Amino acid sequence: MAAGVAPEAGIPPRPWFRIQGTGDATTMWYAVLRRKEKGIFIGSLVFRHSPHHSLLLERGWEEISVDEIRSAQLEPEA
């Protein structure tokens, strides 16, 4: 929302979907994973070091760093 990608209501316009986690979701506990399907990326927020996390990695999903998903408008200037 701060970057102007999503409206103030917090719901991004289609075709985007909000990834939901708990209010205290941090990258210490959660990982953002993605996989390319039919030319588009699908994503998932999963607990790190869980069986589901391991399964998705085994099936070709890749973990995305915070820097890759952070809006360029929010990055600190050099």
C-alpha positions in Angstrom: 0.0 0.0 0.0 2.8 2.4 0.9 4.3 1.8 -2.6 1.0 2.5 -4.3 0.7 -1.0 -5.7 -2.4 -1.9 -3.7 -5.2 0.5 -2.8 -5.8 1.7 0.8 -8.3 -1.1 1.3 -5.3 -3.5 1.1 -6.8 -5.7 -1.6 -4.7 -5.7 -4.7 -6.4 -5.4 -8.1 -6.9 -8.6 -10.3 -5.0 -10.6 -11.3 -3.1 -10.2 -8.0 -4.0 -12.0 -4.8 -3.0 -11.0 -1.3 -0.7 -13.5 0.5 -2.0 -13.7 4.0 -0.1 -14.6 7.2 -0.5 -13.8 10.8 0.0 -10.2 12.0 3.4 -11.0 13.2 4.5 -12.9 10.0 8.3 -12.3 9.7 10.8 -13.9 7.4 12.3 -15.6 10.4 9.3 -17.9 10.6 7.8 -17.7 7.1 9.2 -18.1 3.6 7.7 -16.8 0.4 7.9 -19.4 -2.3 7.1 -19.2 -6.0 6.8 -21.5 -9.0 6.2 -20.8 -12.6 3.0 -22.4 -14.0 1.7 -21.9 -17.5 3.8 -18.7 -18.0 2.9 -17.0 -14.7 4.2 -17.2 -11.2 2.1 -18.6 -8.3 3.2 -17.9 -4.8 2.8 -19.3 -1.3 3.6 -18.2 2.2 4.8 -21.2 4.3 6.4 -21.9 7.7 10.1 -22.4 7.3 11.5 -25.8 8.1 8.1 -27.5 8.0 7.2 -30.6 6.0 5.2 -28.5 3.6 8.1 -26.1 3.1 10.4 -29.1 2.3 7.8 -30.7 0.0 7.4 -27.5 -2.1 11.2 -27.1 -2.4 11.5 -30.7 -3.6 8.8 -30.1 -6.2 10.7 -27.2 -7.7 9.4 -24.2 -5.8 12.0 -21.5 -5.1 12.3 -19.3 -2.1 12.2 -15.5 -2.8 14.2 -13.1 -0.8 12.5 -10.0 0.7 14.6 -7.8 -1.6 13.1 -9.5 -4.6 9.5 -8.8 -3.6 10.0 -5.4 -2.0 8.7 -2.5 -4.1 11.4 -0.5 -5.7 9.7 2.6 -4.4 10.3 1.5 -0.8 14.0 0.7 -1.2 16.4 3.0 0.6 18.3 5.4 -1.7 22.1 4.7 -2.0 
